Amino acid sequence: MPDFVRICSQFELPGTGEAREFTAGGRAFCVANLNGTISVLDGACPHEGGPLGEGSIEEDRVVCPWHGYAFDLRTGVSEQDSELKADVLAATVVEASCA
């Protein structure tokens, strides 16, 4: 079973069609919302280290704001270079509860 790290609260999640950058444990993460499905990728673009969490969502990809490289939110594969792949991490959204 993977070790999960809390990245953000449910209320901080990006809106549909948006990506947002979060830092947890000294590491940057790109959290993206594609039609209500949350994806988490390594926050650094494998092309040249750009901030993927500051990128845009186009179709099913996050686009790096530095050079426009696009990465599939499910597989991490780059549209421009199949040799480049962003790390896609397991994501779990835990429903908030009020006590």
N, C-alpha and C positions, 0 to 999 in steps of 0.2 A: 504494500500500500504506500503511495507516495506521501511525503511529508508536505502538508499544506502550510502556506504562510498567508496570514491575513494581509491583504493589499489595501483594501478600502472598505468603507461601509456600503451597504446596499444603496443608500441615498446618494453616494458619491459616484456611482456607476455612470458611465457616459450614456447620453440619450441615444435613441435609435439612429444609426448611420453616423455615429461619432466615435472618435478614439480619444483617449486621455492618458497622460503619463502619470504613473505613481512610482514612488520609491519605497521599498520595504527591505529591511535587512541590508541596506547599503547598495541595493541593486535596483536599476530602473526597469519598469515593466510597461508595456503597451497594453492597455485594456480597451477592447473594441466591442461595440454593440452592433451586430448585424441582424436587423429584424428581430430583436429581442434575445438573440443568442449571444452570450458573452464569450469572447475569446481573449486569451492572455498570451502575449508573445514577449520575448526578450525585448527590452526597450531600445537596444542599440541595433541600428540597421547593419546587417552583415556586409553591406557594400563599403561604407566609409564611416560607420558609427553614428549616423544621424539619429535624432530622437523620433522613433516610430510613433510614440504616443502623441506627438505634436502633428502627426500626419493626418491625411484625410482618408475617408472610406469611399472607395469606388467599386461598385458591384460587390464582389466578395473578397476584396483586397484592401490592405492598408497601404497607402502611398507615402513614402518617406518625403518629408518636406525639403530635404537638401538637394537630391538629384532625381527625384521622381521614380525611384525603383519601387515596384509594387509587389507585395507578398500576400499570397493566399492565406486567409485567416484560419483555415483548417489544416493546411499542410505546411505552411511557411515557405513554399516554393516561390521563387522570383519569376515574374512574368518576363523580365528582360534577360535573365541569365540563370539557366537551370542549375548551374553550379552553386549559386547562392541560395541559402535557405535560412530563414529566421527560425529560431527555436520557438515552437509552440508548446505551451505548458498546459497541464490539466487545470481546469477551472471549475470551481464549485461555488454557487451562490447559495448562501445560507439565509433563509428567510428571517427577517428581524422579528423579534417577539417583544411584546410589552408586558412588563411584570406589574 
